[in-house]
Amino acid sequence: MTESSAPEQTRTAAVSIEVDTSYENDSSYGDELSAYSASLTSSVLEYRHENGRRYHGYRDGSYLLPNDEQENDRLDMVHELNLRLLDRKLYLAPIKNPQRVIDLATGTGIWAIDFADQHPQAEVFGCDLSPTQPTLVPPNVKFLVDDIESEWAYDNDPFDFIHARYLVVSIRDFGKLIKQCYRSVKPGGWVEFQDWDGYPYSEDGSLDGTGLQKYFNEVYGAFEEAGYETRPGTKLEQWFKDAGFVNIHVEKFRVPYGVWPKDPHFKNLGAWMQAQAEAGLEGGALAALTRFKEWTKEDVLFLASEARADGRKRSIHTMFNFYVVYGQRPEN
């Protein structure tokens, strides 16, 4: 296919409502990265502790969600949600025999580990601000501590596949990041981003005026004022075009929040969505609202409790949109 863009594929079947019934040095990356991958500096491990949660130390303040065990458990739940959403697939891009792969903002490293298990011939890297990944991993996985919004050192040794998932409220300049991906992927290689439109909606108006809606309006409003992107899924296709990618493919998924759907598949997705969201309501709001909006911890906890209570009501039919977008760097 020579077109720069393919028609958006949307998995939007009707959602019916159910009536109540180890770090290793690699010299090819240069001193900039080996300083962090081979021997972690004190700044990497000097975490910030605030409002009962733990946050990254390296580039302190650039990422506003926690990195503690509670958050890591939630991220692993998000991984399972994504697998159920994508029919147990880690990615949708048509990659073939990848040799060098990187997972941006890898979090717990679970995607990189699963990918390495599926592709033992590939050298797989996971990059994150926090060294919270396990040490017992497949031999073809390495984890790096680095800031993906800073200049990369990968241009001279590019990748076959670059993957990024769930960077909503984590990145200030997605356009710049995706252009960096273009420069760091081989000609003919693929880049795939999977991300949310962070704002929920309901097709019947049942979300309007609820504590759940208030939560996202308040929290995402604070993130936006701090310069973070809250709706990346809706804009990924244009960012890929602007960067120069071709053979761009867009797929949109509708994800319920809660167990209100009648269909078993959507009910299952909704249960996982609710579980991971409830685990993250407080952690997702604390830093943004207390650092930028002068809320107290108690105010945030009350906001989260209202959102949690409304999210459990089957009369409120909350939905989110999730996007998978991939594109190819031209061969020439």
Phi, psi and chi 1 to 4 in degrees:
 res  aa     phi    psi   chi1   chi2   chi3   chi4
   1 MET       -  130.0 -177.0  168.5   59.7      -
   2 THR  -104.3   -9.8   57.6      -      -      -
   3 GLU   -63.5  149.1  -62.0  -75.0  -19.0      -
   4 SER   -77.4  -16.0   64.5      -      -      -
   5 SER  -148.9  142.1  174.4      -      -      -
   6 ALA  -105.7  155.2      -      -      -      -
   7 PRO   -58.0  143.3  -22.0   32.0      -      -
   8 GLU   -64.6  130.8  178.2 -177.6  -65.7      -
   9 GLN   -98.9  124.5  -58.0  -64.3  -45.1      -
  10 THR  -122.8  123.5  -52.8      -      -      -
  11 ARG   -92.0   84.8  -59.7 -167.4 -175.6 -175.1
  12 THR  -123.2   44.9   54.9      -      -      -
  13 ALA   -58.8  146.2      -      -      -      -
  14 ALA   -57.4  136.3      -      -      -      -
  15 VAL  -103.6  101.3 -176.9      -      -      -
  16 SER   -78.5  145.9  -59.4      -      -      -
  17 ILE   -87.9  132.1  -59.3  165.3      -      -
  18 GLU   -86.5  128.5 -178.9 -178.9   54.4      -
  19 VAL   -68.1  143.3  178.0      -      -      -
  20 ASP   -55.0  116.9  -95.3  -26.3      -      -
  21 THR  -149.5      -   57.1      -      -      -
  22 SER       -  139.0  138.1      -      -      -
  23 TYR   -85.2  132.4  -64.2   86.8      -      -
  24 GLU  -133.3  136.5 -174.7  175.5  -14.9      -
  25 ASN   -78.5  138.1 -176.1   22.5      -      -
  26 ASP  -131.2  111.7 -175.5  -21.6      -      -
  27 SER   -63.5  -19.1   59.0      -      -      -
  28 SER   -67.5  -13.0   66.2      -      -      -
  29 TYR   -95.0   -7.0  -74.5   86.6      -      -
  30 GLY    80.9  171.0      -      -      -      -
  31 ASP   -64.5  -27.8  -66.6  -21.8      -      -
  32 GLU   -60.4  -40.2  -61.3   91.0  -17.8      -
  33 LEU   -94.4  -35.9  -68.2 -178.3      -      -
  34 SER   -63.7  -25.9   63.2      -      -      -
  35 ALA   -59.9  -28.6      -      -      -      -
  36 TYR  -102.6  -31.1  -67.0  106.6      -      -
  37 SER   -81.7  -29.3   61.2      -      -      -
  38 ALA   -91.8  -39.5      -      -      -      -
  39 SER  -143.9  103.8  177.6      -      -      -
  40 LEU   -67.4  131.8  -62.1  176.5      -      -
  41 THR   -79.0  166.6   64.2      -      -      -
  42 SER   -62.3  -32.5   60.2      -      -      -
  43 SER   -65.4  -28.6   65.8      -      -      -
  44 VAL   -67.9  -37.6  171.7      -      -      -
  45 LEU   -97.7   -6.3  -62.5  174.9      -      -
  46 GLU   -85.4   81.5  -71.4  178.6   -5.7      -
  47 TYR   -71.6  155.0  -62.5  129.3      -      -
  48 ARG   -89.5  131.4  178.5 -164.6  -70.5 -143.8
  49 HIS  -112.0  123.9  -65.5  -92.5      -      -
  50 GLU  -154.3  130.9 -179.0  179.9   84.8      -
  51 ASN    53.5   35.5  -69.4  -42.1      -      -
  52 GLY    79.4    7.4      -      -      -      -
  53 ARG  -124.1  161.3  -57.3  -57.7  -62.6  -92.6
  54 ARG  -112.3  138.6 -169.9 -171.7   73.5 -172.8
  55 TYR  -127.0  162.2  -62.1   83.8      -      -
  56 HIS   -61.2  154.4   68.3   97.2      -      -
  57 GLY  -101.2  -40.8      -      -      -      -
  58 TYR   -68.3  128.4  176.3   58.2      -      -
  59 ARG    55.2   48.9  -59.1  -72.6  172.9   89.9
  60 ASP   -48.3  129.3  178.2   39.8      -      -
  61 GLY    93.8   -8.9      -      -      -      -
  62 SER   -80.6  -17.2   59.4      -      -      -
  63 TYR  -128.4  130.1  178.3   67.0      -      -
  64 LEU  -103.3    5.4  -60.6 -179.2      -      -
  65 LEU  -102.3  156.0  -87.3   65.7      -      -
  66 PRO   -68.3  168.5  -16.1   29.4      -      -
  67 ASN  -128.7   23.5   72.0   -9.2      -      -
  68 ASP   -85.9 -178.1   50.0   27.4      -      -
  69 GLU   -63.4  -37.3  -71.9  -56.7  -45.5      -
  70 GLN   -60.5  -43.4 -179.1  178.0  -17.6      -
  71 GLU   -70.9  -37.8  175.0   64.7    6.7      -
  72 ASN   -63.8  -38.0  -69.8  -23.2      -      -
  73 ASP   -62.8  -39.4  -71.7  -15.6      -      -
  74 ARG   -64.7  -42.3 -174.8 -171.3   72.6   85.2
  75 LEU   -62.1  -35.3  -68.4  177.0      -      -
  76 ASP   -68.4  -32.0  -74.6  -13.0      -      -
  77 MET   -66.8  -38.6  -76.8 -166.0  -76.2      -
  78 VAL   -61.4  -38.6  172.1      -      -      -
  79 HIS   -60.3  -44.7 -179.8   67.7      -      -
  80 GLU   -66.3  -38.8  178.2   59.9   27.3      -
  81 LEU   -57.3  -45.9  169.1   64.4      -      -
  82 ASN   -64.4  -38.9  -84.7   48.1      -      -
  83 LEU   -63.3  -41.0  -70.2  176.8      -      -
  84 ARG   -67.6  -33.8  -69.7  169.3 -176.7  -97.9
  85 LEU   -70.8  -36.3 -173.3   61.7      -      -
  86 LEU  -104.1   26.7  -57.8 -176.6      -      -
  87 ASP    56.0   43.9  -60.6  -36.2      -      -
  88 ARG    68.4   17.2  -49.1  -54.0  -62.8  178.9
  89 LYS   -93.4  139.7  -63.3  175.6 -177.1  176.2
  90 LEU   -80.1  -23.5  -69.1  172.8      -      -
  91 TYR  -157.9  164.3   55.8   89.3      -      -
  92 LEU  -115.7  -13.8  -60.5 -176.0      -      -
  93 ALA   -62.0  145.1      -      -      -      -
  94 PRO   -82.6   57.8   31.1  -35.8      -      -
  95 ILE   -77.1  150.7   60.7  174.7      -      -
  96 LYS  -133.7  122.3  -63.1  179.0 -179.6  178.7
  97 ASN    49.8   55.8 -167.6   31.5      -      -
  98 PRO   -68.0  139.8   28.2  -36.0      -      -
  99 GLN  -105.7  -34.1  -60.1  -61.5  -55.2      -
 100 ARG  -132.3  124.2  -71.6  176.7   54.6   78.4
 101 VAL  -137.5  144.4  175.5      -      -      -
 102 ILE  -133.8  139.6 -170.2  166.3      -      -
 103 ASP  -109.0  114.3 -179.2   37.4      -      -
 104 LEU   -81.9  139.0  -53.9  179.3      -      -
 105 ALA    52.0   58.9      -      -      -      -
 106 THR   -69.5  -16.5 -165.5      -      -      -
 107 GLY    64.4 -121.3      -      -      -      -
 108 THR   -74.8   -7.8   66.3      -      -      -
 109 GLY    82.5    7.0      -      -      -      -
 110 ILE   -66.3  -36.5 -167.7  169.9      -      -
 111 TRP   -66.0  -46.1 -175.0   94.7      -      -
 112 ALA   -61.1  -40.1      -      -      -      -
 113 ILE   -65.9  -45.6  -67.7  168.6      -      -
 114 ASP   -63.4  -41.2  -77.5   -0.1      -      -
 115 PHE   -63.4  -42.8 -172.5   95.6      -      -
 116 ALA   -62.9  -37.4      -      -      -      -
 117 ASP   -64.2  -38.7  -79.8  -25.7      -      -
 118 GLN   -77.1  -24.8  -67.9 -176.6   13.7      -
 119 HIS  -128.9   73.3  -59.7  -87.8      -      -
 120 PRO   -63.7  -17.2   21.1  -32.0      -      -
 121 GLN   -79.7  -11.6   83.0  -72.0   -8.6      -
 122 ALA   -94.4  146.0      -      -      -      -
 123 GLU   -92.3  116.6 -171.6  177.9   26.8      -
 124 VAL  -114.9  130.6 -177.2      -      -      -
 125 PHE  -117.3  140.7  -63.5   87.4      -      -
 126 GLY  -119.6  131.0      -      -      -      -
 127 CYS  -121.3  134.2 -179.3      -      -      -
 128 ASP  -158.2  162.6 -159.0   89.4      -      -
 129 LEU   -72.6  -24.1  -71.5  169.3      -      -
 130 SER  -116.0  135.4  -64.5      -      -      -
 131 PRO   -86.7   60.7   32.9  -34.7      -      -
 132 THR  -102.2   10.4   55.1      -      -      -
 133 GLN   -80.4  157.8  -57.1   79.5   31.7      -
 134 PRO   -70.1  159.8   24.7  -33.9      -      -
 135 THR   -94.7  -21.9   55.2      -      -      -
 136 LEU   -90.7   95.9 -175.4   61.5      -      -
 137 VAL  -136.6  166.5  -61.5      -      -      -
 138 PRO   -57.0  150.6  -24.8   33.9      -      -
 139 PRO   -65.1  -15.9   22.8  -33.4      -      -
 140 ASN   -97.9   19.2   54.4  -31.3      -      -
 141 VAL  -115.6  137.1  173.8      -      -      -
 142 LYS  -133.4  143.4  -63.7  178.4 -178.0  178.0
 143 PHE  -114.3  137.8  -68.5  112.5      -      -
 144 LEU  -121.0  144.4  -51.6  170.0      -      -
 145 VAL  -100.3  114.7  176.8      -      -      -
 146 ASP  -161.9  162.7 -159.3   13.9      -      -
 147 ASP  -101.6  112.1 -177.7   -4.2      -      -
 148 ILE   -71.1  -12.2   60.6  172.6      -      -
 149 GLU   -88.3   -4.8  -70.3 -156.8   82.8      -
 150 SER   -90.0  174.6  -62.7      -      -      -
 151 GLU   -64.7  136.8  -71.6  -59.8  -45.7      -
 152 TRP   -87.8  159.1  -66.3    8.4      -      -
 153 ALA  -112.9   26.1      -      -      -      -
 154 TYR  -100.6   -5.2  -50.4  130.9      -      -
 155 ASP   -58.2  -34.6  -61.9   45.0      -      -
 156 ASN   -82.1   -7.2  -65.6  -32.1      -      -
 157 ASP  -141.2   69.7 -157.8   -4.2      -      -
 158 PRO   -71.3  171.1   25.8  -33.7      -      -
 159 PHE  -103.5  156.8  -63.5   95.0      -      -
 160 ASP   -81.4  -30.9  -59.7  -71.1      -      -
 161 PHE  -148.3  130.5 -177.1   44.1      -      -
 162 ILE  -119.1  128.0  -62.5  176.0      -      -
 163 HIS  -122.7  140.2  171.6  -92.5      -      -
 164 ALA  -144.6  138.8      -      -      -      -
 165 ARG  -143.6  137.0 -178.0 -179.7   67.6 -178.2
 166 TYR    60.2   55.3 -165.0   25.9      -      -
 167 LEU   -97.9    7.2  -58.8 -173.3      -      -
 168 VAL   -53.8  137.7   60.6      -      -      -
 169 VAL    57.5   19.8  -57.4      -      -      -
 170 SER  -114.1  -22.0  -57.8      -      -      -
 171 ILE  -121.9  137.9  -58.2  -62.3      -      -
 172 ARG   -89.9  -37.6  -72.7 -175.4  167.9   90.9
 173 ASP  -129.0   85.3 -167.7  -18.2      -      -
 174 PHE   -64.5  -37.3  -91.4   89.1      -      -
 175 GLY   -58.8  -44.7      -      -      -      -
 176 LYS   -64.2  -42.9  177.1 -176.3  175.0 -177.5
 177 LEU   -62.4  -42.6  175.0   60.6      -      -
 178 ILE   -70.6  -33.3  -68.2  171.9      -      -
 179 LYS   -65.6  -36.1  -71.6  177.3 -178.5  177.3
 180 GLN   -64.5  -38.8  176.8   67.1   75.9      -
 181 CYS   -60.7  -41.1  -68.3      -      -      -
 182 TYR   -59.5  -42.3 -176.8   91.7      -      -
 183 ARG   -70.8  -23.6  -66.7 -166.6  -63.1  -88.8
 184 SER  -104.0    5.2  -61.5      -      -      -
 185 VAL  -108.0  147.1   72.4      -      -      -
 186 LYS   -67.6  151.6  -64.0  176.6 -177.8  177.7
 187 PRO   -53.8  128.8  -26.9   35.7      -      -
 188 GLY    88.8  -10.0      -      -      -      -
 189 GLY   -79.6  168.7      -      -      -      -
 190 TRP  -119.7  148.2  -65.5   86.9      -      -
 191 VAL  -126.0  134.5  173.5      -      -      -
 192 GLU  -131.8  128.8  177.2  168.5  -45.4      -
 193 PHE  -116.6  136.0  -84.9   55.9      -      -
 194 GLN  -123.0  120.8  -57.4  179.0    8.0      -
 195 ASP  -158.2  170.3 -131.5  -46.3      -      -
 196 TRP   -99.5  154.4  -60.9   92.4      -      -
 197 ASP   -85.9  109.5  176.1   -9.0      -      -
 198 GLY   -66.0  -19.2      -      -      -      -
 199 TYR   -87.9  130.7  -79.6   89.6      -      -
 200 PRO   -78.6  166.5   31.8  -35.0      -      -
 201 TYR  -152.3  168.0   64.9   95.2      -      -
 202 SER  -136.3  140.9   59.5      -      -      -
 203 GLU   -78.9  -15.5  -64.0  175.8  -28.5      -
 204 ASP  -112.0    8.7   58.7    2.0      -      -
 205 GLY    79.0    5.5      -      -      -      -
 206 SER   -72.0  -16.5   57.1      -      -      -
 207 LEU   -81.3  -21.3 -179.7   64.7      -      -
 208 ASP   -58.5  130.1  -62.8  -11.9      -      -
 209 GLY    76.8    8.0      -      -      -      -
 210 THR   -87.4  165.5   64.4      -      -      -
 211 GLY   -64.3  -30.1      -      -      -      -
 212 LEU   -67.2  -44.1 -168.3   60.9      -      -
 213 GLN   -64.2  -42.5 -175.7 -177.6   60.5      -
 214 LYS   -59.5  -41.1  178.6 -178.0  178.0 -178.8
 215 TYR   -56.0  -53.1  173.2   91.2      -      -
 216 PHE   -68.5  -35.2  -76.2   97.7      -      -
 217 ASN   -63.7  -44.1  -72.9  -17.3      -      -
 218 GLU   -70.0  -48.5  -67.1  -73.0   -6.8      -
 219 VAL   -69.5  -48.2  175.1      -      -      -
 220 TYR   -70.9  -27.8  -79.6  176.2      -      -
 221 GLY   -61.9  -39.8      -      -      -      -
 222 ALA   -66.9  -42.0      -      -      -      -
 223 PHE   -61.4  -41.6  -86.8  103.8      -      -
 224 GLU   -65.1  -40.4  -71.1  165.5   -0.5      -
 225 GLU   -64.4  -29.3  -71.8 -174.0   27.4      -
 226 ALA   -83.2   -1.7      -      -      -      -
 227 GLY    98.5    9.5      -      -      -      -
 228 TYR   -93.7  149.4  -67.7   91.5      -      -
 229 GLU   -85.2  127.1  176.9   58.9   57.0      -
 230 THR  -108.1   -9.3   61.4      -      -      -
 231 ARG  -131.7   48.9  -44.5 -171.2   82.1  157.1
 232 PRO   -63.8  -33.5   23.9  -34.5      -      -
 233 GLY   -55.0  -38.6      -      -      -      -
 234 THR   -71.8  -16.6   63.1      -      -      -
 235 LYS  -113.1   -4.1  -54.1  171.1 -174.4  177.3
 236 LEU   -59.9  -42.7  -73.2  171.4      -      -
 237 GLU   -57.6  -45.5 -178.8  179.6   12.9      -
 238 GLN   -66.4  -40.1 -172.6   60.6   51.6      -
 239 TRP   -62.5  -38.3  -73.1  -34.2      -      -
 240 PHE   -64.8  -42.5  -90.4   63.8      -      -
 241 LYS   -62.4  -45.6  -70.8  178.6  179.8  178.6
 242 ASP   -61.9  -32.0  -67.0  -16.2      -      -
 243 ALA   -75.8  -20.1      -      -      -      -
 244 GLY   109.9    4.8      -      -      -      -
 245 PHE   -68.9  152.3  -72.4   99.6      -      -
 246 VAL  -121.8  175.5  -62.9      -      -      -
 247 ASN    50.7   44.3  -60.8  -28.9      -      -
 248 ILE   -77.4  134.1  -61.2  169.3      -      -
 249 HIS  -126.0  135.3 -179.0   93.2      -      -
 250 VAL  -122.8  130.4  179.1      -      -      -
 251 GLU  -131.0  131.4 -169.0  151.7   -3.3      -
 252 LYS  -114.7  133.9  175.5 -177.8  173.2 -178.6
 253 PHE  -121.0  141.6  -60.8   80.9      -      -
 254 ARG  -101.1  129.5  -65.4  164.3   65.1 -162.3
 255 VAL  -124.4  117.2 -176.7      -      -      -
 256 PRO   -72.5  157.5   -9.4   23.6      -      -
 257 TYR  -114.4  111.2 -178.4  117.0      -      -
 258 GLY   106.3  175.2      -      -      -      -
 259 VAL  -101.3   24.1  -64.5      -      -      -
 260 TRP   -74.1  -23.4   55.3  -94.3      -      -
 261 PRO   -65.2  151.2  -21.8   34.6      -      -
 262 LYS   -81.5  -40.2 -177.5  177.1 -179.6 -179.4
 263 ASP   -64.9  131.2  179.5   86.6      -      -
 264 PRO   -59.3  -36.3  -24.0   33.7      -      -
 265 HIS   -64.6  -49.2  172.1   67.6      -      -
 266 PHE   -68.6  -33.9  -76.1  113.2      -      -
 267 LYS   -62.7  -41.0 -179.4 -174.1  -68.3  -68.9
 268 ASN   -65.7  -45.0 -177.2  -89.0      -      -
 269 LEU   -60.5  -43.0  -72.0  178.3      -      -
 270 GLY   -62.9  -36.4      -      -      -      -
 271 ALA   -66.5  -43.4      -      -      -      -
 272 TRP   -66.8  -39.6  -81.8   94.3      -      -
 273 MET   -61.5  -44.9 -176.3   67.4  176.3      -
 274 GLN   -65.1  -41.9  179.9  178.6  -18.3      -
 275 ALA   -62.0  -47.0      -      -      -      -
 276 GLN   -70.4  -35.0   70.2   81.8   21.3      -
 277 ALA   -66.7  -45.1      -      -      -      -
 278 GLU   -62.3  -34.4  -73.1 -167.8    0.9      -
 279 ALA   -69.1  -18.3      -      -      -      -
 280 GLY  -114.9    1.8      -      -      -      -
 281 LEU   -60.1  -45.7  -74.7  171.7      -      -
 282 GLU   -73.0  -49.2  -65.5  169.6    4.4      -
 283 GLY   -62.6  -32.7      -      -      -      -
 284 GLY   -72.1  -18.8      -      -      -      -
 285 ALA  -108.0  -27.2      -      -      -      -
 286 LEU   -58.3  -54.9  -84.8  167.2      -      -
 287 ALA   -65.6  -46.1      -      -      -      -
 288 ALA   -61.8  -43.6      -      -      -      -
 289 LEU   -81.8  -34.0  -68.8  178.7      -      -
 290 THR   -81.9  -30.4   59.9      -      -      -
 291 ARG   -84.8  -33.2  -64.8 -177.2 -163.3  178.5
 292 PHE  -113.3  -19.4  -61.0  109.0      -      -
 293 LYS  -120.6    4.2  -57.5  -63.2  -73.1 -174.9
 294 GLU    60.4   31.7  -61.7 -177.0   -7.7      -
 295 TRP   -77.6  155.6  -75.5   46.1      -      -
 296 THR   -88.9  162.1   66.5      -      -      -
 297 LYS   -58.7  -39.9  177.2 -177.6  177.0 -179.4
 298 GLU   -64.1  -38.1  -69.3   68.7   30.2      -
 299 ASP   -61.8  -43.0  -70.2  -23.0      -      -
 300 VAL   -65.2  -42.9  175.2      -      -      -
 301 LEU   -63.6  -36.2  -63.3 -176.8      -      -
 302 PHE   -68.1  -42.5 -177.9   73.2      -      -
 303 LEU   -58.9  -44.9  177.8   72.6      -      -
 304 ALA   -65.6  -37.1      -      -      -      -
 305 SER   -67.0  -38.1   69.0      -      -      -
 306 GLU   -64.9  -42.2  -72.8 -171.0  -46.2      -
 307 ALA   -64.1  -41.5      -      -      -      -
 308 ARG   -62.9  -43.7 -174.4  177.7  -63.6  107.3
 309 ALA   -64.2  -44.2      -      -      -      -
 310 ASP   -69.4  -33.3  -79.8  -11.5      -      -
 311 GLY   -64.4  -19.5      -      -      -      -
 312 ARG   -91.7   -5.5  -65.3  177.0  177.7  178.9
 313 LYS   -83.1  124.2  -65.1  177.2 -178.7  176.8
 314 ARG   -71.8  -12.2  -66.2 -164.0 -178.7 -166.3
 315 SER   -80.2   -9.7   59.9      -      -      -
 316 ILE  -107.5  115.8  -60.3  174.4      -      -
 317 HIS  -105.9   75.7  -50.9  131.5      -      -
 318 THR   -82.2  140.3  -54.5      -      -      -
 319 MET  -132.7  153.9  -61.6  -78.0  -66.9      -
 320 PHE  -129.1  155.1  -73.8   86.0      -      -
 321 ASN  -108.6  133.5  -71.4  -26.6      -      -
 322 PHE  -122.7  137.1 -176.5   76.5      -      -
 323 TYR  -121.6  139.3  -63.9   78.8      -      -
 324 VAL  -118.0  120.5  177.0      -      -      -
 325 VAL  -129.2  127.5  179.1      -      -      -
 326 TYR  -134.3  154.2   58.1   81.0      -      -
 327 GLY  -151.1  164.4      -      -      -      -
 328 GLN  -117.0  136.8 -174.7  179.1   32.3      -
 329 ARG   -74.1  132.5  179.2  170.9  174.4  172.3
 330 PRO   -56.3  147.7  -23.0   33.5      -      -
 331 GLU   -60.4  -38.1  -68.9  -79.5   -0.5      -
 332 ASN  -116.2      -  -61.5  -46.2      -      -
